[in-house]
């Protein structure tokens, strides 16, 4: 008796043909419909002041943790990456697990707001948001979680307010040692890049330039992204996530000119945060002054904030209860997408829940 | 385990990943060089000088003709935006019904209890 033929190649061929058909059908749908904007959870705008927007997400369980969580978005992008799609929403995940969520996000700065500096964000917008969260929740203590530049702002705030009302600090992929920024360091070398001429001429740091700089870190990323999309066109979840993230990336915001000037000169070129010589509003920044429980979530394949840039933060923060967790993924897939659902979100809930009571 | 030879899609994906890694490494090797930065910034500086000169010329022309510049219109637009925001806030405050028990209008929904404990932990007495 002869052994039956191995069915695997036939099955693989059948699967390949089925997916090819699906790609054609769904490809037309893809090309003929716009990408959806993110934001799926019910929220209320509590404070709107210029570029600053503070939202509260409506709790969906009757019993929540005592300490509210204020999530601080990066100044470069809208916050809907936290609340991307049904089943792909970090906010919805945390709401389901009983966290009380507030989000501080930034809208496109007006021309008058080109004068905004770190002082405005760290000594005005974040404290004003915390005061609003305290009033709204009725709670004195607040946890903060900041993403990328939002993490940097949160870090500066926490350094200047070591006695509270902050009770926990979480940073997502937050840069610290800017001398390890690789290509960014070369491109912003003051021998060749005149920050003052740039800001004085353009006013705001244009989003197209930021996107182009990020693209230059992975020059063939767009090509392989398109090929990967074609390969996965049969997979609705993949396509939805990809489209939502592409739209989010296209919604990149301009940065106020003075904020960019200050960031480029003092934080990136002079590396003053890492060197311990940065002052905000005349007050020195010492991350060693931070004593609250601290969690830094970093991504293994982050090409925007490489691990070398983020690595030394946890060692320099003064908290005794502190932890750095490296997870698989990139700068964005750390917080959104199928990998984040399995990796970062449960870790965040597991760490925060016992500290939010 | 190596991909079976018959899995052409698998082989193709592996090759794509390898090409992406190698091409990114090769190109970032070029863009990360000082020479690249010098030339990129030099060309940007020229563009910025041209842009500044053009902006100045247009501003002068508009001033001569007593016409508002783009900046002037943007400033007016910003001011209108601020006024609209304040009006929206006033209208929302006027429309919001006061909560019972003297609770502030922006207070938390009354049904929520802030007594949750992490799973597996007994509630504190």
Interface residues (C-beta under 8 A of the other chain):
Chain A: X8 X9 X12 X16 X46 X48 X50 X58 X59 X61 X62 X63 X64 X65 X66 X98 X100 X110 X111 X112 X135 X136 X137 X138 X139 X182 X183 X186 X187 X189 X191 X192 X193 X194 X197 X198 X200 X201 X202 X216 X217 X218 X219 X220 X221 X224 X227 X228 X231 X353 X354 X357
Chain B: X4 X6 X7 X8 X9 X13 X16 X19 X20 X23 X24 X27 X28 X31 X32 X33 X34 X36 X37 X38 X40 X41 X42 X44 X45 X48 X49 X51 X52 X55 X71 X74 X75 X78 X81 X82 X85 X89 X104 X106 X107 X108 X109 X111 X112 X113 X114 X115 X116 X117 X118 X119 X121 X124
